């Protein structure tokens, strides 16, 4: 599992292969079964790519100066330090 300040990155190919291998894709027609497997693989692959993009965007936002300034302002309002890791109102 990724640590608090590390972004998570999932390998799209490994994930998609795991999804397909864990699926029960049976059909009398091999072409239809192959199409279903390919559709499932591509769906899983692109889902993970989208997740990785969103994770990267969120991670870069968190490290931006604007985010840090906003968190400092919120901490000043709540009376706790930004690095206290205490939910607002619990101090």
Backbone as CSV, one residue per row, in Angstrom:
resi,resn,N_x,N_y,N_z,CA_x,CA_y,CA_z,C_x,C_y,C_z
1,UNK,0.843,-1.181,0.000,0.000,0.000,0.000,0.885,1.239,0.000
2,UNK,0.458,2.243,-0.702,1.223,3.488,-0.787,1.150,4.234,0.543
3,UNK,2.271,4.861,0.897,2.299,5.674,2.105,1.521,6.955,1.868
4,UNK,1.301,7.697,2.921,0.466,8.899,2.862,0.929,9.890,1.800
5,UNK,2.241,10.098,1.689,2.756,11.096,0.757,3.312,10.485,-0.525
6,UNK,2.943,9.253,-0.843,3.374,8.611,-2.078,2.158,8.337,-2.944
7,UNK,2.304,8.615,-4.227,1.178,8.334,-5.104,1.151,6.849,-5.446
8,UNK,-0.034,6.336,-5.621,-0.223,4.943,-5.968,-0.220,4.828,-7.488
9,UNK,0.444,3.818,-8.003,0.496,3.581,-9.441,0.185,2.109,-9.670
10,UNK,-0.847,1.816,-10.442,-1.231,0.443,-10.756,-0.794,0.146,-12.182
11,UNK,-0.202,-1.016,-12.390,0.195,-1.426,-13.734,-1.064,-1.833,-14.504
12,UNK,-1.429,-1.088,-15.554,-2.674,-1.380,-16.272,-2.703,-2.765,-16.905
13,UNK,-1.578,-3.203,-17.474,-1.540,-4.508,-18.131,-1.724,-5.639,-17.126
14,UNK,-0.990,-5.582,-16.013,-1.113,-6.631,-14.991,-2.525,-6.674,-14.418
15,UNK,-3.087,-5.495,-14.168,-4.441,-5.440,-13.617,-5.448,-6.032,-14.600
16,UNK,-5.363,-5.618,-15.859,-6.315,-6.098,-16.866,-6.191,-7.605,-17.069
17,UNK,-4.965,-8.115,-17.063,-4.770,-9.565,-17.197,-5.386,-10.310,-16.009
18,UNK,-5.234,-9.755,-14.824,-5.813,-10.384,-13.633,-7.336,-10.396,-13.711
19,UNK,-7.914,-9.301,-14.208,-9.372,-9.239,-14.351,-9.856,-10.309,-15.316
20,UNK,-9.202,-10.419,-16.468,-9.623,-11.400,-17.474,-9.393,-12.820,-16.971
21,UNK,-8.246,-13.072,-16.346,-7.967,-14.433,-15.879,-8.902,-14.850,-14.747
22,UNK,-9.418,-13.896,-14.012,-10.353,-14.203,-12.937,-11.804,-14.254,-13.379
23,UNK,-12.024,-14.036,-14.664,-13.389,-14.017,-15.189,-13.768,-15.384,-15.743
24,UNK,-15.027,-15.691,-15.650,-15.546,-16.931,-16.208,-16.120,-16.618,-17.587
25,UNK,-15.250,-16.622,-18.580,-15.661,-16.279,-19.942,-15.824,-17.562,-20.750
26,UNK,-17.031,-18.079,-20.747,-17.303,-19.289,-21.519,-18.380,-18.984,-22.539
27,UNK,-18.151,-19.488,-23.722,-19.117,-19.313,-24.800,-18.845,-20.403,-25.819
28,UNK,-19.884,-20.899,-26.451,-19.700,-21.937,-27.463,-18.936,-21.404,-28.667
29,UNK,-19.072,-20.138,-28.946,-18.412,-19.516,-30.087,-17.120,-18.859,-29.604
30,UNK,-15.981,-19.344,-30.108,-14.682,-18.808,-29.680,-14.529,-17.327,-30.001
31,UNK,-15.086,-16.900,-31.121,-14.971,-15.492,-31.503,-15.697,-14.604,-30.505
32,UNK,-16.880,-15.001,-30.105,-17.649,-14.221,-29.129,-16.933,-14.218,-27.779
33,UNK,-16.424,-15.369,-27.368,-15.695,-15.447,-26.097,-14.456,-14.556,-26.135
34,UNK,-13.756,-14.549,-27.257,-12.561,-13.706,-27.396,-12.921,-12.231,-27.362
35,UNK,-14.018,-11.878,-28.007,-14.456,-10.474,-28.000,-14.819,-10.033,-26.587
36,UNK,-15.486,-10.897,-25.846,-15.844,-10.570,-24.464,-14.590,-10.409,-23.604
37,UNK,-13.612,-11.297,-23.813,-12.365,-11.201,-23.052,-11.620,-9.918,-23.404
38,UNK,-11.576,-9.581,-24.685,-10.896,-8.359,-25.112,-11.600,-7.124,-24.561
39,UNK,-12.926,-7.134,-24.603,-13.687,-6.005,-24.071,-13.420,-5.843,-22.568
40,UNK,-13.377,-6.943,-21.851,-13.118,-6.885,-20.413,-11.691,-6.399,-20.141
41,UNK,-10.726,-6.893,-20.925,-9.335,-6.469,-20.770,-9.207,-4.968,-21.013
42,UNK,-9.747,-4.484,-22.127,-9.625,-3.064,-22.469,-10.344,-2.177,-21.458
43,UNK,-11.500,-2.622,-20.990,-12.232,-1.845,-19.981,-11.403,-1.708,-18.707
44,UNK,-10.825,-2.810,-18.255,-10.001,-2.783,-17.044,-8.739,-1.950,-17.264
45,UNK,-8.123,-2.089,-18.427,-6.892,-1.362,-18.741,-7.130,0.144,-18.708
46,UNK,-8.169,0.594,-19.408,-8.433,2.031,-19.462,-8.960,2.579,-18.139
47,UNK,-9.649,1.763,-17.375,-10.089,2.182,-16.045,-8.876,2.473,-15.158
48,UNK,-7.879,1.594,-15.196,-6.676,1.796,-14.389,-5.875,2.989,-14.892
49,UNK,-5.809,3.172,-16.197,-5.113,4.350,-16.718,-5.770,5.629,-16.202
50,UNK,-7.085,5.662,-16.216,-7.816,6.833,-15.720,-7.549,7.024,-14.223
51,UNK,-7.565,5.933,-13.475,-7.263,6.008,-12.042,-5.867,6.592,-11.824
52,UNK,-4.878,6.086,-12.566,-3.503,6.568,-12.418,-3.397,8.056,-12.740
53,UNK,-4.114,8.509,-13.756,-4.110,9.933,-14.101,-4.720,10.769,-12.979
54,UNK,-5.849,10.304,-12.437,-6.503,11.033,-11.351,-5.614,11.055,-10.109
55,UNK,-4.962,9.948,-9.818,-4.064,9.869,-8.665,-2.899,10.841,-8.842
56,UNK,-2.337,10.892,-10.037,-1.218,11.801,-10.301,-1.665,13.254,-10.165
57,UNK,-2.858,13.571,-10.675,-3.377,14.935,-10.562,-3.599,15.322,-9.105
58,UNK,-4.175,14.422,-8.343,-4.444,14.702,-6.933,-3.134,14.875,-6.175
59,UNK,-2.156,14.047,-6.489,-0.864,14.121,-5.810,-0.165,15.440,-6.126
60,UNK,-0.213,15.862,-7.386,0.446,17.117,-7.752,-0.285,18.308,-7.144
61,UNK,-1.610,18.227,-7.037,-2.378,19.301,-6.403,-1.992,19.427,-4.934
62,UNK,-1.852,18.288,-4.270,-1.526,18.301,-2.843,-0.172,18.954,-2.584
63,UNK,0.734,18.835,-3.521,2.068,19.404,-3.342,2.189,20.813,-3.906
64,UNK,1.094,21.365,-4.394,1.157,22.712,-4.954,1.154,23.760,-3.833
65,UNK,1.681,24.921,-4.148,1.734,26.010,-3.168,0.334,26.462,-2.773
66,UNK,-0.605,26.477,-3.724,-1.978,26.890,-3.427,-2.621,25.959,-2.404
67,UNK,-2.427,24.648,-2.569,-2.996,23.678,-1.640,-2.407,23.882,-0.243
68,UNK,-1.092,24.031,-0.190,-0.437,24.208,1.110,-0.898,25.494,1.795
69,UNK,-1.078,26.545,1.012,-1.559,27.814,1.562,-2.990,27.651,2.092
70,UNK,-3.824,26.931,1.352,-5.207,26.709,1.783,-5.247,25.880,3.066
71,UNK,-4.411,24.829,3.155,-4.376,23.998,4.353,-3.880,24.795,5.558
72,UNK,-2.904,25.675,5.342,-2.414,26.512,6.441,-3.516,27.442,6.925
73,UNK,-4.270,28.016,5.999,-5.373,28.904,6.378,-6.422,28.151,7.177
74,UNK,-6.760,26.938,6.747,-7.735,26.128,7.485,-7.206,25.773,8.868
75,UNK,-5.926,25.435,8.938,-5.333,25.097,10.235,-5.341,26.301,11.163
76,UNK,-5.050,27.481,10.616,-5.081,28.699,11.431,-6.483,28.938,11.984
77,UNK,-7.486,28.680,11.170,-8.873,28.869,11.613,-9.262,27.865,12.692
78,UNK,-8.771,26.631,12.565,-9.165,25.589,13.512,-8.278,25.543,14.746
79,UNK,-7.122,26.223,14.694,-6.251,26.260,15.859,-5.314,25.083,15.984
80,UNK,-5.159,24.282,14.942,-4.218,23.169,14.999,-3.148,23.365,13.946
81,UNK,-2.014,22.719,14.147,-0.928,22.784,13.175,-1.248,21.866,12.004
82,UNK,-0.776,22.227,10.827,-1.045,21.437,9.623,-0.510,20.024,9.765
83,UNK,0.617,19.837,10.436,1.246,18.526,10.543,0.787,17.720,11.753
84,UNK,-0.197,18.188,12.489,-0.655,17.478,13.682,-1.391,16.179,13.367
85,UNK,-1.905,16.031,12.142,-2.675,14.847,11.759,-3.859,14.606,12.691
86,UNK,-4.436,15.658,13.163,-5.600,15.578,14.040,-6.788,16.141,13.273
87,UNK,-7.886,15.391,13.198,-9.059,15.918,12.506,-9.517,17.230,13.126
88,UNK,-10.009,18.110,12.300,-10.474,19.422,12.765,-11.492,19.246,13.886
89,UNK,-11.340,20.018,14.934,-12.277,19.979,16.046,-11.921,18.978,17.131
90,UNK,-10.845,18.191,16.951,-10.468,17.179,17.937,-9.386,17.669,18.881
91,UNK,-8.982,18.919,18.766,-7.877,19.380,19.604,-8.380,19.959,20.903
